[in-house]
Amino acid sequence: MPAARPSPAGRAPVAPDPDAGGSWWQAGWPSAGYGSLARSTDADVVVVGGGVTGSSAAWHLARAGARVVLVEARELASGASGRNGGFLLAGMAHRPAALAALVGEGRAAELFGLTVEGRERLYEVAAQVGAADCAVRTGSLRLAVDAGEVEDLDREATLLEAAGFAVERLDHASLAPPLRDHFRGGLRFPDDGRSVPAGWVRALGAAAAEAGAIVHECSPIAAIEDDEDGVVVRTRAGVEVRADHVVVATEAWLSGLLPELAGVVLPYRSQVLAAAPPRTDDGVVRRLLPEVSWSRRGWDYAQQAADGTLVVGGEELEDIEHVRSWDETVVDRDQRWLEGWIRRVLEVEPHVVARWAGVLSQTVDGFPLLGPLPGRPRVLACGGWGGAGNVLGFVGGGLVADLARGAEDRIPPELRAARIAEGSSAR
Ligand SMILES: Cc1cc2nc3c(=O)[nH]c(=O)nc-3n(C[C@H](O)[C@H](O)[C@H](O)COP(=O)(O)OP(=O)(O)OC[C@H]3O[C@@H](n4cnc5c(N)ncnc54)[C@H](O)[C@@H]3O)c2cc1C
């Protein structure tokens, strides 16, 4: 039976479909396996959602000595964090020039700087948790398909150069073939990187458990109750965790548990495929993409994994009927478009080994949502990354962990969840 198509303004399902097909990353880097939440318990902080954001929050909290319980509906990195393109980019959904138009150049540079610091910290932590090969500094390449995108890149480079960030301009002639035949120019960010999304996040979750966090998988939370004394989260089976604070890190599913976010946090489903490594006639793997590479303002994104596998994602068109969905289902039309992209741009025949879809979230004002919801000081939202959560989710998990344990509140004002109060721009 076809699933009902949710309205963009509707509320997410309370939890994702446990039977949705998985990604090439999830199959290759399995979860360590954690038991479900079988008995009611208590903690200082309960974290709901075991993607990069929830795992980061749990890791930061456990290392700071807090009693933390992490509860995930499926396995760690089952959602966007185990299905994505594996780009470790500085920046947020509003790219620097757009950000500067909204908050001014100085603030735009500060917000970009926060993600640069976060990316550097991410590399360090990945090495520390034994996942250095899952977060590698390769550089990233943003490519322009038309004159409008060339202008965007120019504005972005001017702003970042003025603020002292590392960025290299590539004119058409300096693009390597075959990219030169398809793109008008590019920007290279030498310190961005490539990740193995499920590998890195599952290693971070395991490190949180080693540091003392209690991790439960296969435990969908169905309700959150809160008052001035604390919070209770309850599974579908009626098992409870009582805590001082809850961190809700369920990204596209935020409004399933937090009804005030319906119409504020919207789902965006994106398609991905993995194709076997392209080889020369002698069987040697051809390295076609030294950097993670993206174009058409993010509608096309591609990386070549360490073994040479091509992981390519995106959509032919931003078709709202298709992308505004919480169903992690494969869409044939877009999958064919991705195969065509490999043929056209990389000039190789794709031998597809896996296809999948993932769902990320977009907020209506394009900024993430961090911290307490209006009138609910113990309920800390953490998400709305808008397709840039690999670094931002790691950073945000740390910022919200600080708040939950009473440390310094460093959440930038533009990202505060409290702005959703009636009349603010997020509505
Ligand atoms: C196809 C695709 C490509 C992308 N490419 C990139 C990229 O290259 N670079 C980048 O920076 N970002 C990218 N993103 C975005 C990035 O993946 C996300 O922003 C990031 O992974 C979000 O992490 P998260 O932990 O907040 O959410 P998620 O990883 O989605 O984790 C949320 C978790 O909550 C769980 N959950 C939901 N409801 C409940 C409940 N009721 N009870 C318990 N658990 C629950 C889910 O099972 C899930 O595991 C991409 C996203 C997609 C979908």
PDBQT file of the ligand as one rigid body, heavy atoms in Angstrom, charges set to zero:
ROOT
HETATM    1  C1  LIG A 501      21.314  11.826   1.339  1.00  0.00    +0.000 C 
HETATM    2  C2  LIG A 501      21.938  12.818   2.279  1.00  0.00    +0.000 A 
HETATM    3  C3  LIG A 501      23.166  13.397   1.961  1.00  0.00    +0.000 A 
HETATM    4  C4  LIG A 501      23.754  14.298   2.844  1.00  0.00    +0.000 A 
HETATM    5  N1  LIG A 501      25.018  14.729   2.613  1.00  0.00    +0.000 NA
HETATM    6  C5  LIG A 501      25.650  15.477   3.552  1.00  0.00    +0.000 A 
HETATM    7  C6  LIG A 501      27.003  15.815   3.429  1.00  0.00    +0.000 A 
HETATM    8  O1  LIG A 501      27.685  15.348   2.516  1.00  0.00    +0.000 OA
HETATM    9  N2  LIG A 501      27.572  16.639   4.351  1.00  0.00    +0.000 N 
HETATM   10  C7  LIG A 501      26.848  17.110   5.422  1.00  0.00    +0.000 A 
HETATM   11  O2  LIG A 501      27.385  17.858   6.234  1.00  0.00    +0.000 OA
HETATM   12  N3  LIG A 501      25.575  16.746   5.607  1.00  0.00    +0.000 NA
HETATM   13  C8  LIG A 501      24.966  15.939   4.713  1.00  0.00    +0.000 A 
HETATM   14  N4  LIG A 501      23.695  15.551   4.902  1.00  0.00    +0.000 N 
HETATM   15  C9  LIG A 501      23.038  15.984   6.136  1.00  0.00    +0.000 C 
HETATM   16  C10 LIG A 501      23.547  15.180   7.327  1.00  0.00    +0.000 C 
HETATM   17  O3  LIG A 501      23.536  13.806   7.008  1.00  0.00    +0.000 OA
HETATM   18  C11 LIG A 501      22.641  15.443   8.518  1.00  0.00    +0.000 C 
HETATM   19  O4  LIG A 501      22.532  16.844   8.723  1.00  0.00    +0.000 OA
HETATM   20  C12 LIG A 501      23.196  14.823   9.791  1.00  0.00    +0.000 C 
HETATM   21  O5  LIG A 501      23.538  13.475   9.586  1.00  0.00    +0.000 OA
HETATM   22  C13 LIG A 501      22.148  14.937  10.877  1.00  0.00    +0.000 C 
HETATM   23  O6  LIG A 501      22.561  14.202  11.971  1.00  0.00    +0.000 OA
HETATM   24  P1  LIG A 501      21.566  14.014  13.177  1.00  0.00    +0.000 P 
HETATM   25  O7  LIG A 501      22.231  13.170  14.173  1.00  0.00    +0.000 OA
HETATM   26  O8  LIG A 501      21.084  15.357  13.635  1.00  0.00    +0.000 OA
HETATM   27  O9  LIG A 501      20.293  13.280  12.542  1.00  0.00    +0.000 OA
HETATM   28  P2  LIG A 501      20.143  11.762  12.068  1.00  0.00    +0.000 P 
HETATM   29  O10 LIG A 501      21.417  11.188  11.635  1.00  0.00    +0.000 OA
HETATM   30  O11 LIG A 501      18.989  11.710  11.124  1.00  0.00    +0.000 OA
HETATM   31  O12 LIG A 501      19.770  11.035  13.405  1.00  0.00    +0.000 OA
HETATM   32  C14 LIG A 501      18.490  11.118  13.988  1.00  0.00    +0.000 C 
HETATM   33  C15 LIG A 501      18.252   9.779  14.668  1.00  0.00    +0.000 C 
HETATM   34  O13 LIG A 501      17.075   9.875  15.450  1.00  0.00    +0.000 OA
HETATM   35  C16 LIG A 501      16.450   8.611  15.428  1.00  0.00    +0.000 C 
HETATM   36  N5  LIG A 501      15.063   8.821  15.849  1.00  0.00    +0.000 N 
HETATM   37  C17 LIG A 501      14.088   9.488  15.208  1.00  0.00    +0.000 A 
HETATM   38  N6  LIG A 501      12.947   9.470  15.945  1.00  0.00    +0.000 NA
HETATM   39  C18 LIG A 501      13.235   8.797  17.075  1.00  0.00    +0.000 A 
HETATM   40  C19 LIG A 501      12.472   8.444  18.234  1.00  0.00    +0.000 A 
HETATM   41  N7  LIG A 501      11.183   8.765  18.348  1.00  0.00    +0.000 N 
HETATM   42  N8  LIG A 501      13.075   7.739  19.224  1.00  0.00    +0.000 NA
HETATM   43  C20 LIG A 501      14.395   7.407  19.138  1.00  0.00    +0.000 A 
HETATM   44  N9  LIG A 501      15.152   7.708  18.052  1.00  0.00    +0.000 NA
HETATM   45  C21 LIG A 501      14.591   8.393  17.038  1.00  0.00    +0.000 A 
HETATM   46  C22 LIG A 501      16.627   8.174  13.974  1.00  0.00    +0.000 C 
HETATM   47  O14 LIG A 501      16.493   6.765  13.814  1.00  0.00    +0.000 OA
HETATM   48  C23 LIG A 501      18.037   8.651  13.675  1.00  0.00    +0.000 C 
HETATM   49  O15 LIG A 501      19.011   7.653  13.895  1.00  0.00    +0.000 OA
HETATM   50  C24 LIG A 501      23.071  14.671   4.033  1.00  0.00    +0.000 A 
HETATM   51  C25 LIG A 501      21.843  14.106   4.345  1.00  0.00    +0.000 A 
HETATM   52  C26 LIG A 501      21.275  13.178   3.476  1.00  0.00    +0.000 A 
HETATM   53  C27 LIG A 501      19.957  12.562   3.841  1.00  0.00    +0.000 C 
ENDROOT
TORSDOF 0
